[in-house]
Amino acid sequence: MQLLQTPSPPYLSFQCSKLHGSRRGYCLPENSILPSSSSSSLSCHQNAVQRQGPECSTGVSHKPASWSSAVTKAASVEDTSTVSKETAQSDVLKALSQIIDPDFGTDIVSCGFVKDLEINEIQGEVSFRLELTTPACPVKDMFEQKANEVVAAIPWVKNVRVTMSAQPSRPVFAGQLPAGLQKISSIIAVSSCKGGVGKSTVAVNLAYTLAGMGARVGIFDADVYGPSLPTMVSPENRLLEMNPEKSTIIPTEYLGVKLVSFGFAGQGRAIMRGPMVSGVINQLLTTTEWGELDYLVIDMPPGTGDIQLTLCQVVPLTAAVIVTTPQKLAFIDVAKGVRMFSKLKVPCVAVVENMCHFDADGKRYYPFGRGSGSQVVQQFGIPHLFDLPIRPTLSASGDSGMPEVVADPVGEVAGTFQELGVCVVQQCAKIRQQVSTAVTYDTSIKAIRVKVPDSDEEFLLHPATVRRNDRSAQSVDEWTGEQKLQYTDVPEDIEPEEIRPMGNYAVSIVWPDGFNQIAPYDQLQSMERLVDVPQITPF
């Protein structure tokens, strides 16, 4: 192989409660029908599919799965005794491979969605489970219908039973997260960097839209100075409780969505300095017993200061939704937030332009002008833009304690949030899939494969090169910059034992000597690359 050089938080008071039993999770077996190599692609959702919804292929609900109605074939068919077990399984998988995941362009068999395949070739009976990536998947009904149709069309098949389910909630990088966050699949920040544009309204209605799609959802109100959540929802228990045995916070709930806000801590609004606020947010977010969630929606406070940076550093945000209004002044502040997320490697997946217009006398009026949302989309390349009209009911619902999408689930506003919810699910699925496969070790050629998210370039690195380029204090003196790890300290045949994503910006690589190296994508892109790598020819 040749080498080519290329370029302590303040005290919070809570009610104490007895130890709550953990909520029963939906534990699903991992017996995929395909080899692990194919299931790892998990199109719509390899990890991207971990219990998410629309992530196409997202889908399963935490609710008990029910058998779909059996599809019975009338008419006699060829003698089933002539069909072998192997042929029967091949026929079923070939038929199911006709169903393509619309988000990733890969068939559901290659995605690893087909589980528990059972065939009685004598009786002509077939049963299997489709395990999608999230219960909020917008195309799960289509998958179920098509699966019934294509398998029922096989000549020897008389009856088909399809069960739908979703993967258990788990983040791509659970090992690096606080215990309370280790069963959350995706964390979504709703941000505006400017007050008064309707960010909390968007966050709450997005959360309840995702819940309506079948996902398990939580909301974290990160605005300690002016928490909005206690006004916008009406939980029966309006005070957070503390688990005295675990010293953890038990969130309150409203209509099935878990809620945490400083406003539920019994202290109203905070009067404290920035460092103390950061500590409060850290405590509220990381010590809460969130349990298994498909999505945690964080209502970010205005600005781009310590609090925002703390949130981005404490938890690996999956994606961000930007909220703005038509005025130029709103765009200026929103642009700062988009740049902050870009610097922290958090992808912005959608822009919501609030208070865009209203209709009267058969005409549409734009009282605040036009163009702020589209300007954000064009300047920063954010792929999706959603417009929210000026509606008295939308404002009133925020004051009444019942989100608009719950009060009027078939209205125009709910329709817009449904489109936003589908977008968020699909984009999170893609991001999770990209992150989970960005850096892998190819044992056949003994090289590390790198394909950085949002980049079409794929390249190879020698494991020893990656290990020698570690810039941590164990390898480089922090004061003098002197190289402590010498070239000869790393054997040429070294191989990584494990590679795990760390947020959207780096991977953690565990080496045989026990060293855990953090390798940012930017650093990997600057290392010497392998060229002329011999390809393994199968026998």
Rosetta blueprint (number, residue, H / E / L):
1 M L
2 Q E
3 L E
4 L E
5 Q L
6 T L
7 P L
8 S L
9 P L
10 P L
11 Y L
12 L L
13 S L
14 F L
15 Q E
16 C E
17 S L
18 K L
19 L L
20 H L
21 G L
22 S L
23 R L
24 R L
25 G L
26 Y L
27 C L
28 L L
29 P L
30 E L
31 N L
32 S E
33 I L
34 L L
35 P L
36 S H
37 S H
38 S H
39 S H
40 S L
41 S L
42 L L
43 S H
44 C H
45 H H
46 Q L
47 N H
48 A H
49 V H
50 Q L
51 R E
52 Q L
53 G L
54 P L
55 E L
56 C L
57 S L
58 T L
59 G L
60 V L
61 S L
62 H L
63 K L
64 P L
65 A L
66 S L
67 W L
68 S L
69 S L
70 A L
71 V E
72 T E
73 K L
74 A L
75 A L
76 S L
77 V L
78 E L
79 D L
80 T H
81 S H
82 T H
83 V L
84 S L
85 K H
86 E H
87 T H
88 A H
89 Q H
90 S H
91 D H
92 V H
93 L H
94 K H
95 A H
96 L H
97 S L
98 Q L
99 I L
100 I E
101 D E
102 P L
103 D L
104 F L
105 G L
106 T E
107 D E
108 I L
109 V L
110 S L
111 C L
112 G L
113 F L
114 V E
115 K E
116 D E
117 L E
118 E E
119 I E
120 N E
121 E L
122 I L
123 Q L
124 G L
125 E E
126 V E
127 S E
128 F E
129 R E
130 L E
131 E E
132 L E
133 T E
134 T L
135 P L
136 A L
137 C L
138 P L
139 V L
140 K H
141 D H
142 M H
143 F H
144 E H
145 Q H
146 K H
147 A H
148 N H
149 E H
150 V H
151 V H
152 A H
153 A L
154 I L
155 P L
156 W L
157 V L
158 K L
159 N E
160 V E
161 R E
162 V E
163 T E
164 M E
165 S E
166 A E
167 Q L
168 P L
169 S L
170 R L
171 P L
172 V L
173 F L
174 A H
175 G H
176 Q H
177 L L
178 P L
179 A H
180 G H
181 L H
182 Q L
183 K L
184 I E
185 S E
186 S E
187 I E
188 I E
189 A E
190 V E
191 S E
192 S L
193 C L
194 K L
195 G L
196 G L
197 V L
198 G L
199 K H
200 S H
201 T H
202 V H
203 A H
204 V H
205 N H
206 L H
207 A H
208 Y H
209 T H
210 L H
211 A H
212 G H
213 M L
214 G L
215 A L
216 R L
217 V E
218 G E
219 I E
220 F E
221 D E
222 A L
223 D L
224 V L
225 Y L
226 G L
227 P L
228 S L
229 L H
230 P H
231 T H
232 M H
233 V L
234 S L
235 P L
236 E L
237 N L
238 R L
239 L L
240 L L
241 E E
242 M E
243 N E
244 P L
245 E L
246 K L
247 S L
248 T E
249 I E
250 I E
251 P L
252 T E
253 E E
254 Y E
255 L L
256 G L
257 V E
258 K E
259 L E
260 V E
261 S E
262 F H
263 G H
264 F H
265 A L
266 G L
267 Q L
268 G L
269 R L
270 A L
271 I L
272 M L
273 R L
274 G H
275 P H
276 M H
277 V H
278 S H
279 G H
280 V H
281 I H
282 N H
283 Q H
284 L H
285 L H
286 T H
287 T L
288 T E
289 E L
290 W L
291 G L
292 E L
293 L E
294 D E
295 Y E
296 L E
297 V E
298 I E
299 D E
300 M L
301 P L
302 P L
303 G L
304 T L
305 G L
306 D H
307 I H
308 Q H
309 L H
310 T H
311 L H
312 C H
313 Q H
314 V H
315 V L
316 P L
317 L L
318 T L
319 A E
320 A E
321 V E
322 I E
323 V E
324 T E
325 T L
326 P L
327 Q L
328 K H
329 L H
330 A H
331 F H
332 I H
333 D H
334 V H
335 A H
336 K H
337 G H
338 V H
339 R H
340 M H
341 F H
342 S H
343 K H
344 L L
345 K L
346 V L
347 P L
348 C E
349 V E
350 A E
351 V E
352 V E
353 E E
354 N L
355 M L
356 C L
357 H L
358 F E
359 D E
360 A E
361 D L
362 G L
363 K E
364 R E
365 Y E
366 Y L
367 P L
368 F L
369 G L
370 R L
371 G L
372 S H
373 G H
374 S H
375 Q H
376 V H
377 V H
378 Q H
379 Q H
380 F H
381 G L
382 I L
383 P L
384 H L
385 L E
386 F E
387 D E
388 L L
389 P L
390 I L
391 R L
392 P H
393 T H
394 L H
395 S H
396 A H
397 S H
398 G H
399 D H
400 S H
401 G L
402 M L
403 P L
404 E H
405 V H
406 V H
407 A H
408 D L
409 P L
410 V L
411 G L
412 E H
413 V H
414 A H
415 G H
416 T H
417 F H
418 Q H
419 E H
420 L H
421 G H
422 V H
423 C H
424 V H
425 V H
426 Q H
427 Q H
428 C H
429 A H
430 K H
431 I H
432 R H
433 Q H
434 Q H
435 V H
436 S H
437 T L
438 A L
439 V E
440 T E
441 Y E
442 D E
443 T L
444 S L
445 I L
446 K L
447 A E
448 I E
449 R E
450 V E
451 K L
452 V L
453 P L
454 D L
455 S L
456 D L
457 E L
458 E L
459 F E
460 L E
461 L E
462 H L
463 P H
464 A H
465 T H
466 V H
467 R H
468 R H
469 N L
470 D L
471 R L
472 S L
473 A L
474 Q L
475 S L
476 V E
477 D L
478 E L
479 W L
480 T L
481 G L
482 E L
483 Q E
484 K L
485 L L
486 Q L
487 Y H
488 T H
489 D H
490 V L
491 P L
492 E L
493 D L
494 I L
495 E L
496 P L
497 E L
498 E E
499 I E
500 R E
501 P E
502 M E
503 G L
504 N L
505 Y L
506 A E
507 V E
508 S E
509 I E
510 V E
511 W L
512 P L
513 D L
514 G L
515 F L
516 N E
517 Q E
518 I E
519 A E
520 P E
521 Y H
522 D H
523 Q H
524 L H
525 Q H
526 S L
527 M L
528 E L
529 R E
530 L E
531 V E
532 D L
533 V L
534 P L
535 Q L
536 I L
537 T L
538 P L
539 F L
